[in-house]
């Protein structure tokens, strides 16, 4: 039999995978799955990063999460109820263009390094 079902309480989350401008909190990490949440403060812009060979999914609980990514001068805004898919190795950054914090739930699958901080792309804004 495998591991038992468990509940990870809100107070048991731990700070993880720091990137400037955002607070990630890890609920759990297994060999091929990482789960947690991210809070992005009003007006914050994160550092550029990628998630190695992990496919990442974010569910926006509240606020607005803006995504910018390497190779594009465009950005995408996601709001409460939206999902975001970030493909493996995609260099990107998040920001929050509003006056309220944003909260997103994260699931990463693939077993890679959870977060790799990188220098800004050549044509970042």
C-alpha positions as CSV (number, residue, x, y, z in Angstrom):
1,X,0.0,0.0,0.0
2,X,1.2,3.5,-0.8
3,X,1.4,6.5,1.4
4,X,-1.8,7.5,3.3
5,X,-3.9,10.5,2.3
6,X,-2.9,13.6,4.2
7,X,-4.0,17.1,4.7
8,X,-1.4,19.9,4.6
9,X,-2.8,22.7,6.7
10,X,-2.4,26.3,5.7
11,X,0.0,26.9,8.6
12,X,2.2,24.0,7.5
13,X,3.2,25.5,4.2
14,X,6.8,26.5,4.0
15,X,8.5,29.3,2.0
16,X,10.2,27.8,-1.0
17,X,11.9,28.6,-4.3
18,X,12.5,32.3,-3.8
19,X,12.2,34.6,-6.8
20,X,12.3,38.4,-6.2
21,X,8.8,40.0,-6.1
22,X,6.8,36.9,-5.1
23,X,6.3,34.6,-2.2
24,X,6.0,30.9,-3.0
25,X,4.8,28.6,-0.3
26,X,5.2,24.8,-0.7
27,X,2.6,22.4,0.5
28,X,4.5,19.3,-0.6
29,X,7.1,18.1,-3.1
30,X,7.3,14.5,-4.5
31,X,9.6,13.1,-7.1
32,X,7.3,14.2,-10.0
33,X,4.9,16.7,-8.4
34,X,5.3,20.0,-6.6
35,X,2.2,21.8,-5.1
36,X,1.9,25.1,-3.3
37,X,0.7,28.7,-3.7
38,X,2.2,32.0,-4.7
39,X,1.3,35.5,-3.5
40,X,2.3,38.5,-5.6
41,X,2.0,41.9,-3.9
42,X,0.3,44.9,-5.5
43,X,2.6,46.4,-8.1
44,X,5.3,43.7,-7.7
45,X,7.2,42.4,-10.7
46,X,9.1,39.1,-10.2
47,X,12.5,38.2,-11.5
48,X,12.8,36.2,-14.7
49,X,12.9,32.4,-14.2
50,X,11.8,29.0,-15.5
51,X,10.8,25.7,-13.9
52,X,13.3,23.4,-15.6
53,X,11.6,20.3,-17.1
54,X,8.4,20.9,-15.0
55,X,5.1,21.7,-16.7
56,X,3.4,24.3,-14.4
57,X,-0.3,25.0,-13.8
58,X,-1.5,27.9,-11.9
59,X,-5.1,28.5,-10.7
60,X,-5.8,32.1,-9.9
61,X,-7.8,32.3,-6.7
62,X,-7.9,36.1,-6.3
63,X,-6.5,39.2,-8.0
64,X,-4.7,39.5,-11.3
65,X,-1.6,37.7,-12.3
66,X,0.2,39.1,-15.4
67,X,2.6,36.8,-17.3
68,X,5.4,37.9,-19.6
69,X,7.6,35.4,-21.4
70,X,10.7,35.3,-23.4
71,X,10.3,35.8,-27.2
72,X,7.3,38.1,-26.9
73,X,6.6,41.7,-26.1
74,X,3.1,40.8,-25.2
75,X,1.7,39.9,-21.8
76,X,-1.2,37.8,-20.6
77,X,-3.5,38.7,-17.6
78,X,-5.3,36.0,-15.7
79,X,-8.0,36.7,-13.1
80,X,-9.8,34.7,-10.4
81,X,-11.1,31.5,-11.9
82,X,-8.6,31.3,-14.7
83,X,-5.8,28.7,-15.2
84,X,-2.4,29.4,-16.6
85,X,-0.2,26.7,-18.3
86,X,3.6,27.4,-18.3
87,X,5.4,24.9,-20.5
88,X,8.7,23.4,-19.3
89,X,11.8,25.6,-19.7
90,X,9.7,28.7,-20.6
91,X,11.5,31.8,-19.3
92,X,8.9,34.1,-17.8
93,X,8.1,36.5,-15.0
94,X,4.9,37.4,-13.2
95,X,3.6,40.7,-12.0
96,X,0.6,42.2,-10.3
97,X,-0.7,45.4,-12.0
98,X,-3.4,46.0,-9.4
99,X,-3.7,47.5,-5.9
100,X,-4.7,44.1,-4.3
101,X,-2.5,41.0,-3.8
102,X,-2.9,38.1,-6.1
103,X,-3.1,34.5,-5.0
104,X,-2.6,31.5,-7.2
105,X,-2.4,27.7,-6.5
106,X,0.5,26.0,-8.3
107,X,1.0,22.4,-9.4
108,X,4.2,21.4,-11.2
109,X,4.8,18.0,-12.8
110,X,8.0,16.6,-14.2
111,X,10.4,16.2,-11.4
112,X,12.8,19.0,-12.5
113,X,14.2,21.8,-10.4
114,X,11.2,23.7,-9.1
115,X,12.6,27.2,-9.9
116,X,15.6,28.4,-11.9
117,X,16.2,32.2,-11.6
118,X,17.8,33.6,-14.7
119,X,19.0,36.9,-16.2
120,X,16.4,39.0,-18.1
121,X,16.0,38.1,-21.7
122,X,17.7,40.4,-24.2
123,X,14.4,42.2,-25.1
124,X,12.6,42.4,-21.7
125,X,10.6,45.4,-20.8
